[in-house]
Every structure is written in structure tokens, then in C-alpha cells.
Amino acid sequence: MARFTRRARLSKPGDFDTAFERGRRIQERHLTAIVVANALGHPRLGLAIARKSVALATQRNRIKRVIRESFRMHQHELGALDIVILARPGCAHAGAAGLNRSLERLWSRIAALSASSSSA
């Protein structure tokens, strides 16, 4: 059973700063991922769902729950990466199906990026 443990989270401001400074951006319709390699041997997830993009706290929390659950199910496919997910404007109006489609595309693109960088 896949779990979303504390070690799978980006929690320190320095980790987020590193991702924003050195990371590669991958954009989808509702979400943007910033991806940077780490030396830990497993992926970590950070969320930056801004009030400017998603006004209501209930919507921000719903989006974060959907993202965390999707990451939990796909983390075994991802390499040793730090991933920060940002919400784009209009994300709040996307249903669960729309968010899941964007996340599926993001995870597959991140996995391909991880595979190409590890083989190089």
C-alpha cells in the first residue's frame, strides 16, 4: 500500500527555494509542476496553491487532497525528484476529472523526464 509519509513531503523553505531557482517547469491546463533532482533516492512533493489562483480555502484544500492522493498512487513511477505543484488560474473550476487528467499527464511527463535524465 502506497502512503504519503513525512519523508515524501517538501517541508523546508530552502527545498522550495531550490526548486524555484533550479527546477524545470512542466505546464498543463490546470497545474504547473516544477521539478528538480534530489539526492534522496525517492520523490518528494510540495504544494503551492496560491489564494490568487484559487480564492476559496475549501477549493484550495480539495485541490491539495486530490494532488496528494494522485501523487501517493504514482510516486513509485517517479525518480529521485523534488516536485512542487502550482495551481493555475481556473483550477478551482476544474472538476475532479479535469484535475486527474492534468495530473496523469504531469506524472507521465515527469516520469519520462526522470527516465531520460537517469539514462543520460
N, C-alpha and C positions, 0 to 999 in steps of 0.2 A: 504494500500500500504506500503510495507516494504521499509525503507530508510536506507542509510548508513550515519548516523549522526555523529557529532563530538564525542558524548559520546560513540559511538561504536568503536572508534579508540584507539589503543595504541599509545601514542604520546610522553611520557616522557621516557628518557633513563633508569630511575630506574625501570619502568614497564618491559622493555625489559630485563634488568639485572635479575630481579626476575624470569622471565620466563626461561631464560637460566640457571639460577642456580638451580631452584627448579622444573622446568617443566618436564613433561613426553613426550618423543619423540614418534611420530607415523609416520612411513615412508610409502610412496607409491612410485610408479615408478618414477614420475617426481617431487614430492614435499615431504617435511617433515614438520610436524606440531609439535610445542612444546606447550603443554597445561598445564596450571596451574589454580587452582581455584582462584576466586576473591570474594570479599565481596560486590560487587555492585548490584548483582541480575540480571545482563544481560551480554551477551558475548561481548568481545572486540577483535578486530583483529589488528594485527601488521604484517607488511610485511618486510622481509629482503631478497631482491632479489639481490644477490651479482653479481658484474661485472665478477668475476671469473667464475661463473656458467653460466651467460647469458651475452655475450660480448657486444651486441649492445643495446643502450639505447631504441631504438624503440621496440625491442623484450622485454626488461625488462618492459617497460610501458604497452605493450599489455598483458603480463602475469599478471601484477598487476591489470589491468582493469578486466580481466576475474576472478581473485580471488575475488576482491571486489564485483563484481556482483553476483557471486555464494554465497558468504557469506551473502549478502543482502537478497537473496532468502531463505537461510537456517537458518538464525540467530534465528528464533523462535523455532527451534528444539534443539538448543544448550543451555546448562545450563549457570550458572554464571561462565564463564571461560575466561581467557585471552589466546588468541591463536596467536602464531607467526608462520607464514608460511615462509619456506625457499625453494628456488629453488635448485634442484639437477642438476648436470651436465647432459646435454642432454635435459633439459626442454625447451630450445629455439627451438628445432627441433620438439617438440610435437605440433601437431595441436590443434585447439580449442577443438575438440572432445576428444583427448587424455587428455588434461588438465581437461576438465569437468569430464571425467571418474575418474581421480585421485582425484579430489575434491569431487565428490559424495561419493567415498569410504572413504575419510578422514572425511567428515561431519558425515557419518553414524557411523564410529568408534568413533568419538569424542562424538556424542550423546549417544552412548551406554556406553562409559566411564563415561559421566556425569550422566546418569541414574543409573549406578551401584554405583557410589560414593555417590549420594544423597540418595539412599535407604539404604546404609550401615550406 
